Every structure is written in C-alpha cells, then in structure tokens.
C-alpha cells in the first residue's frame, strides 16, 4: 500500500489516500463522462481518502444512478477524484494531480470499457 497526495491545479484542494498498487493501476475509461473528461485515474481505497485542504472548494457532479461521485475544484475546474460506480469502496484519483504522476511519461495506460458497464446491464 502506498500513501500519496494529490492537488488540483490552483492548489486550493489537497487530498491524500492509500493506493494498493501505487501508480500502476492508472487507467482510462470510455463511458460518456470519462471520455469527455480525458483524465487517467489511479485506484485508491475510498475509506482512506482524506481531504487535507479545500473541502469547501470541492464541487460534486453525479448523474444516472448517482452512485459515482465526481469531485472538481470550483476555482480551477480540475477533476481531482471520483468514487467509483463499479466499486464504491474504490476511488479513482486523477493521475495528473498526484505528486510525481504524469500521464505523458507513465507509459501505456489501458482503457476500461465504460460504454458496456456491468451496472447498466439488465439483471
């Protein structure tokens, strides 16, 4: 388990969380929201995520089932993290917000199939 910090662009928001696989879990999603957002996310454990600074600056976006919760800095507009719909016990943290995280130098970042999300299939 690796504990990492992340900040938005303007520095108003700072979070910290435990990442079971460090930065190695970075992935992109092609659901209707993530494909527009474009950020790679790294898996963190939801119960360990702490907002160290700027909780009042975070804004929530949710839709559909309202299970996924996407948090953005209201000042600079940067997506910082989201609680996952597929597993609310996990959060995806913007790789570009994590200290030392850079999608350009990270190597190949896989894509997850968000278009055919298991939560969208009749059961």
C-alpha positions in Angstrom: 0.0 0.0 0.0 1.3 3.4 -1.0 0.1 6.7 0.6 0.1 9.5 -2.0 -1.0 13.2 -2.1 -2.8 14.9 -5.0 -3.7 18.6 -5.6 -5.8 20.5 -8.1 -4.1 23.0 -10.4 -4.5 26.1 -8.3 -3.6 24.3 -5.0 -6.9 25.0 -3.3 -7.7 21.3 -2.9 -5.3 18.7 -1.5 -6.1 15.1 -0.8 -4.3 12.0 0.4 -5.2 8.3 0.1 -3.8 4.8 0.1 -3.2 3.3 -3.3 -2.9 -0.5 -3.3 -0.9 -0.7 -6.5 0.8 2.7 -6.4 0.5 4.4 -9.8 0.4 1.1 -11.6 -3.4 1.0 -11.6 -3.7 4.0 -13.9 -6.4 3.5 -16.5 -8.8 5.5 -18.7 -12.5 4.9 -19.2 -14.6 5.4 -22.3 -18.0 6.0 -20.6 -19.9 9.0 -21.7 -18.5 11.2 -18.9 -14.9 10.0 -18.7 -14.3 10.1 -22.4 -15.1 13.8 -22.3 -13.0 14.4 -19.1 -10.0 12.6 -20.6 -8.0 12.1 -17.4 -6.4 8.8 -16.4 -7.4 7.7 -12.9 -5.4 5.7 -10.3 -7.1 3.4 -7.8 -7.3 4.5 -4.2 -9.2 3.0 -1.2 -12.2 5.2 -0.5 -12.2 4.8 3.2 -8.6 6.1 3.3 -9.2 9.2 1.2 -8.9 12.4 3.2 -9.4 15.9 2.0 -6.4 17.7 3.7 -7.3 21.2 2.3 -10.1 22.8 0.5 -13.2 20.6 1.2 -15.3 23.7 0.8 -13.8 24.2 -2.6 -14.8 20.8 -4.0 -17.9 20.5 -6.1 -19.8 17.3 -6.8 -21.1 16.0 -10.1 -23.3 13.0 -10.3 -26.0 11.7 -12.6 -27.8 8.5 -13.7 -27.7 6.0 -10.7 -25.9 8.7 -8.6 -23.5 6.0 -7.4 -20.4 7.6 -9.0 -19.4 10.9 -7.3 -17.0 13.1 -9.3 -15.3 15.9 -7.4 -13.8 19.0 -9.0 -12.1 22.2 -7.7 -14.6 25.0 -8.1 -11.7 27.5 -8.7 -9.6 25.9 -11.4 -12.1 23.3 -12.6 -9.7 20.3 -12.3 -11.2 16.9 -11.7 -9.4 15.6 -8.6 -11.1 12.3 -7.8 -14.3 10.2 -8.0 -15.9 7.5 -6.0 -16.5 4.6 -8.4 -19.8 3.3 -9.5 -18.4 -0.2 -10.2 -17.0 -0.4 -6.6 -17.8 2.5 -4.2 -15.0 1.1 -2.0 -12.6 2.5 -4.6 -11.9 6.0 -5.8 -10.2 7.0 -9.0 -7.7 9.8 -8.5 -6.6 12.0 -11.4 -3.1 10.7 -12.3 -2.1 14.3 -13.3 -3.0 15.6 -9.8 -0.8 13.1 -7.9 2.7 14.3 -7.0 5.0 12.6 -9.5 2.1 11.5 -11.7 2.4 12.4 -15.4 0.3 10.6 -18.0 2.8 11.5 -20.7 5.7 9.7 -19.0 3.7 7.0 -17.3 3.9 4.6 -20.3 0.9 2.8 -21.8 -2.3 3.5 -19.9 -5.0 0.9 -20.6 -8.7 1.7 -21.3 -11.7 0.3 -19.4 -14.9 -0.4 -21.2 -17.3 2.1 -19.6 -19.7 2.0 -22.5 -20.7 -1.5 -21.6 -20.6 -1.0 -17.8 -21.9 -4.0 -15.8 -24.2 -1.7 -13.8 -26.0 -0.8 -17.0 -27.0 -4.4 -17.9 -30.4 -5.6 -17.0 -30.2 -8.2 -14.3 
